[in-house]
Amino acid sequence: MAEAKVNSMTDTSGIKGINTITAADKMRSYFKKPFSMIAMLCVMLAALFTFTMLIFIICYILIRGVPHITPSLFAWEYNTENVSMLPSVINTVIMTVISLIIAIPLGLFTAIYLVEYSGKNNSKIVQVIRLTTETLSGIPSIIYGLFGMLFFVTYLKWGYSILAGALTMSIMVLPLIMRTAEEALLAVSDSFREASFGLGAGKLRTIFRIVLPAAMPGISSGIILAIGRIVGETAALMYTAGTVANIPTSLMSSGRTLALHMYALSSEGLYENQAYATAVVLLVLVLIINMTSSYIARRLTKS
């Protein structure tokens, strides 16, 4: 028994030594092979450059904008003296919520159909859905704005309204949500589904109780990206939601979002400092929305 323990300890230490040597040799191999070393340096430089630019942009916005944040910027009503951003903040939240309410079910259910029901069946319907999704992903935002203006504003006679802007934004972020949800569902192991079926669960129960919770981190990433696109959009909303800097009284009222408000201030050339202050609030708002979405996704995953 003692000899067996000694041999076991010797084997374990040998394995650890081998793993340590292998890791060290792997690091040295980068310097022995010029191409590997150059590739590693390029990757490290790219990561460092990206991180540096992110920090630079955030610091630049904070330095230029924080000193100009005043209580008048958060007045309930907008006028040319206070150029309040509070109506635009409220419009941004309303626009984001309505757009997600429309886009998330459509994108998620489409992804469920493509992954769980169509399977490997490459039918004409599946091909059309994938082609449509890829096409919509590559269309510039100004085209969405022109479509929304021609269809929702002019043809349906809704005028410049929150509803017209929200529907346009939901069409814009629909491919993003659908593609990320599809990839997240494909990443879930088939053993989860097989185990659920083996316990007698049905198709829908397996999807909503097993597959979706496992895919929730990937789905939430797509939703967060969609939120960022909605909050930062200007061109599409300029032609659909309008530029009125007031709190909407209904979904048919016109209203500008925070990004559009910042664009309007900077384009006028008279309120550059207020535009930077608006950028700070926009940055904080996006951070809060993303943190809230991540928290909700984690709670859903745990439940």
ZIPEDA-V497681 format. One record per residue. OMEGA is omega in whole degrees, -180 to 180 (none if undefined). Layout:
OMEGA, OMEGA
This chain:
-180, 180, 178, 179, 179, 179, 180, 179, 179, 179, -179, 179, 178, 178, 179, 179, 178, 180, 180, 180, 180, 179, 180, 178, 179, 178, 180, -178, 178, -178, 177, -179, -175, -178, 179, 179, 179, 179, 179, 179, 179, 179, -180, 179, 179, 178, 179, 179, 180, 180, 180, 180, 178, 179, -180, -179, -179, -180, -180, 179, -179, -179, -179, -172, -175, 180, -176, 175, -177, 178, -179, 178, -180, 176, -176, -180, -180, 169, -175, 179, -178, -176, -175, 178, -177, 175, 179, 176, 179, 178, 179, 180, 180, -180, -179, -178, -178, -180, -180, 178, -180, -170, -175, 179, -179, -179, -178, -180, 176, 178, 178, 178, -177, -175, -169, -174, 179, 178, 179, 180, -178, -177, 180, -179, 179, 179, 179, 180, -179, 179, 179, 180, 179, 180, 179, -180, -176, -179, 178, -176, 180, 177, 175, 179, 178, 177, 179, 179, -178, -175, -174, -175, -173, -174, 178, 177, 175, -176, 176, -173, 177, -179, 179, 178, -179, 178, 177, 179, 178, 175, -178, -176, -179, 179, 180, 180, -177, -178, 179, 177, 179, 179, 179, 178, 178, -179, 178, -177, 178, 179, 176, -180, -179, 178, 179, 177, 180, 177, 176, 179, 179, -177, -178, 179, 178, -179, -172, -179, -177, -171, -177, 176, 179, -179, -174, 178, 178, 178, 179, 176, 176, 179, 179, 176, 178, 178, 179, 180, 179, -177, -177, -176, 177, -172, -177, -177, 179, -178, -176, -178, -180, -176, 179, -176, 178, 174, -176, 177, 177, 179, 180, 178, 178, 179, 179, 176, -175, 178, 178, 176, 178, 178, -180, 180, -179, -179, 178, 177, -178, -174, -178, 179, 177, 177, 176, 176, 176, 178, 177, 180, 178, 178, 179, -180, 178, 179, 180, -180, 179, 179, 178, 179, 179, 179, 179, 179, 179, 179, 178, 179, 179, -179, none
